[in-house]
Amino acid sequence: MNHNTPVPPLSPRPLLSEVQRRVVTAGRLRATGVSVAEANEQCRPGGPWQQILPGVFLLHPGPPTSEERLHAVLMYAAREQSAGVPAQPGPEQPHRPVYADAMITGLAALTLHGFSSTPPLLSLDRIDVLVPRMRRLRSTGGARIVRTSALPAAEQVTGLPVAPVPRALADAVTELTDAGAVRRLLTEAVRGGHCEPAAVVRELNLAKLLSRPHVVDAVDSLLAEGRAIAEDRLYRMVREYGLPDPVWNVDLRLPGGPHLGGLDAYWPEQAVAVELDTRAPRQGHRQDDDALWSEYVRKREHLERLGITVVHITPRKLRDAMEQQATVLRTALMASGDRDPAAYVVVLPR
């Protein structure tokens, strides 16, 4: 077989996308009658095909597009399965492969998620792909294998399985030594609404990255950024849902007595308080985390014994269910008239 010898068609099905026609595995070639020797012949210098990863062929001689590179990496790393053909196929229901046990992660995944601080896909020398720890694969060519003992649920982005933002961030940060680059990625993750700081810190913790000074510095900035965003959402919730104005960021004390704790918002007439939970667990700080949570609980119980209702809100609830949180808070404010009067407390600016 030479370069001019016609090659059997890859599939009679008209449902394959264009990229699936251009990027194929050795197994699929064999299924259509093309032997390994014939495929290798087509990939000789000057030939019409090229092998871009072990067992993965590009059926044109030019450089691969970003989409072709992504599919090639997944074909190399995954156990490719057919997703099945719809009973009544149409142009709106293209046949797509199901990539089992593999997903794009790292910088490529963040670019697919819409990050602006990550490089374009074509400029990446390697594309990270996340696979189960027991898979026998090695990093090669344009594919970097990242292993995990617990594969997260993939998100579908442009029809491709992509790691969730927190996991993709951890895999990207593993390879970065530039403190500015790490800080930009973490800040965009929170400021862009992709995820909450606690989710990012959890993944960095699992990846054992919180021992690196430049990552710790970036996390400190991330947590400050996350708290500022959560406070802004709380202000917006009060304004947009017509809640009465509270006093913001205050400390409570008993007259002539001990400090009761700081609050993000307080309605003195109704004796209702809001506390934002912006904790984020850190590696090696389990005792500190437990102590902080115990402090939250003790403060809430003490305030409630004094007749003050404490509404505990997480940044994620403010982001994903603001209307529901406004309803909870409005209910607490309205119920204040049915309760016994709260103890008198001194309200001080924090």
N, C-alpha and C positions, 0 to 999 in steps of 0.2 A: 504494500500500500504506500503510495507516495502522496505528496502534498496535493496533487490534483485529483486523487481518487475520491469519488463521492463517499460521504459518510452517511450511514443510515440515519433517518430522522430520529430525534431523541424521544419523541412521544407523539402519538396520534392525537392526544387530547388537546383541544384548543384553549384550555383554561389556564395554561401556565403563563405567569407574568413574563415580561420581557427579560427581567434580570434572571429568572429561573431558566430561561432558554440560553443565557450566556454563561452562567456559572453552574457547573454540574459536578457531581461526585463520580468517582470511578465506578461505584456500584450502579449508578443510574446509566452510565455509558454501557456497562456490561449488559444491563437489562434490555438495552436497545440494540444489542448485537455488535457493539464496538469493543474489541478486546484491548487489554492493556498494551500490547505491542502496537496495535493500530493507533491508540491514543498517544503513545510516546512518539510515534512517527509524525503525527500531526504537530507535535510540540518541538520538533527539531528546529535549529536556528533558521529563521526565515519562514517557518511554517505558520499556518493560520490559527493555531491554538497555543496556549501556554499553561503550564502547571504552576499555579501560584501558591499552593500549599500541598502537603502530602495528601494525595487522593482527591484533590480538588482542581478542576480544570476551568480555565477561562477560554471561551470559544471565539476569541478574536485576538489579534496580535497586539493591539494597543494597550496603554496603561489602563488598569481597572478604575472604574468610577468608585465614589464613596459607597454607594449602595452595593456594588459588586464586592468590594472588600468586606463589608459587613456580613453579607451572605456567605462569602467564602470562609470567613473565620468561624461562623456558626456551623457551616457544613463540616468543617474540619473537626470542631470540638464536640458536636452533638451527635446523638443517635437520631439521624433524620428519619422521620416517618411521614407518610402521606396523611394529610388532614381529611381525605375523603372527598368525593365529588358530590356537590349538591344534587338532589333529585332532579331539579329543573334548573340547570346552570344558566347563568346569564352574565353579561359583562360586569354587573355590579357584584358578582360573587366569584372572584378569581380563585383558582386553586392555589393554596399556599402550603409550603411544607411546615410541619410542626417540628421545631427543634427541641428534642427532649433533653433535659438536664444540661442546658447551656443557655447563657444569656450575656449580652454585652454589658460591660461594667467599666469603671474607671472614667477617664476623660472623655472617651467616645460616648459613653452612656450619658454623661452630663451634657455634652453637646446635643445629643438627641433629645434630652429633656428640655432644651431651650436655653441653656446657660450662655451668657454672652462673654464670660471671662475665660472660656475654654477655647482651645485652638480649633480651627476647621478640621473636619475629618480627614481631608486629603493631606493635611500637614502632619498628621500623626504617623510616626514610623511604625508603631505597633498598635493594634487594637486589643484591649483587654477583654477576655472572655471568662466568665465565671462558671466553674464546673464542680461537681462533687469531688471530695478529696480522693476517693478511691479510683477515679478514672485514670487510665494509663495513657497519659498524653504529655507531650513536652512542648515548651514554647519554641516556636520556629518561624522563620520568615516574618510575616506581618501579624502574627498571632502571639499574644502573651497569655499563657494559661494562669489563671488565678484559682486556687482551690479553696473550698470551704467545707466544713463538716455539716453545715445546715444551709441548704440552698434556699434563698428567699423566694417568695412568689414574684414571678416576673411581671412587669408592666408592658403592655403592648404599645410601642411607639413606632409609627409608620409601618405597622405590620411586623415589627421585629420584637423579640423578647429582650427587655432591657431591665437591668437591676434597678430597684427603687433608689431614689436619690441618696438617702443616708448611706446605703451600702456602696453605691458608686462613688460617693465622696471618700469613704474610708479607703477604698481600693486606689483612688487617684492620689490621695494624700500619702499613702505608703511609698509612692515613687517620687514624691516632691521634697526637695530640700530648701526651696526658696520660701522664706517666711511670708513674703508679700503675696506670692501665688496662693499659698494655703489660706491666708486670711481673706483674699478676694473670693475664693471658692466658697468658704464657709459663710461669709457675709451674704453672698448672692443667694445661697440656699435658703437663708432665713428671710432676707429682705425681699426676695422674689416670690415668697410664699410657697416654695417647694416643700418645705418641711419645718418642723419645730426644732429649736436648739437641743432639747432633750434627746430627740431621736438621733441627731448627729453625734452628740457626745456618747450615746450608748454604743453606736457602731465604732467610733474611734476607740472607745474603751475595750470592746471585744477584739479589735485589731491590735491592741497593746501599743497604741500610738501616743498615749498620754504621758509617756516618759520622755518624749522628745520636746525640748524647750520651745522650739519654734511652733510646735503644734499646741502646746499649753498656752502660749501667748495668744494664738489665734482663737482658741476656745474661750479665753477670758473676754476677748473682744466680741465673740459670737454671743456669749451669754448676756453681755451688756446690750448688744444690739437687739437680742430677742426680747429682753425685758422692756426696752423702749418701745418696741413694736406692740407688745402686749398691752402696755399702758395706753398707747395711742388707740388701740382697738376698744379698750374699755371706755375711754373718753367718747369715742364715736358711737358706741352702743348706747350710752346714756343720752347723747344728743339726738341720734336718729330715731330712737324708739320712745322719745318723749318722757323719759324718766325725770323725776325732780333732781335738781343739782345737789350733789353731795359736797362735803368738804374733802379735798383730795390730799393724799399722802400725809397722814396725821399719826401722832402718837396718842395713846390713851393712858391716863393715870387715874388712880383713885385719889380723891382729895386728901392731900397730906400723906398719901400712901404710896404703894409700889407702882412701878411702871408695868402696864398691862400689855404693851406690844404695839408695833406699828401696823397700820392698815393702809391699803391703797385707796379706799373710798369709804366714807362714813356718813350716814344720815342721822344726825343727832335726835331729831324729833321722833323718828321711827325706831331708833336704836338698832339699825341694820348696818352691817359692815360687809365689805368685799375684800377678800384677800386673794391675790394672784399667786398661783403656785408655779414658780419658774425654776424649781430645782432641777438639776441635771446630774445624774450619778457619775462619779469619776473613779477611775481605777485606783485602788489603794486607799480610798476614802470612804469605805463602807460604814465605818463607825461614825464618821462625820455626817454622812447622809442619813443614817438612822437617827443620830442626835438631832439633826435639823428637822426631820419629820416628827420626832417626838415633841420638839418645841412647837411646831405647828399645831399638833393635837392638843398639847397642854394649854396653849393660848386660846384655842377655840373653845375648849371645855370651860376654861376660866371665864371667858367673856359670856358664854351662854348661861353660866350659873348666875351671872350678874343681870341676865335678862336681855343680853345683846345677841341678835341673830347674826351669825357669820355665814356668808355665802362664799364658798370656796370655788374658784374658777381657774381652769388651766388655760394657757395660751391656745392650745389646740381647740378647745371648746369655743373660745372667742372667735377663732378663725373659721371653724367649720359649722358652728351652730349658734351664731350670734343672736338670732331671734329667739331661740329656745332659752338662752341664758338671760335675755332681757325679760322673758316671761317669768322665769324663776325669781329674778330679782324683784319684778313688779309684784308678784304674789307675796313675797316676803314683806315688802313695804306696806301692802294693803292689809296683811294679817297683823300688823303691829297694833292696830286698834283693839284687837281681841285678846291681847296679852296683858299681863300685869305690867305696870310701869317698870322700866329698867332702873337699875341703880344709877345714881348720879356719878358721872365720870368727867374728868377734865380733858378737853381736847386741845392738843398742842401741835403746831406745825412740825413736820418731820424734816 
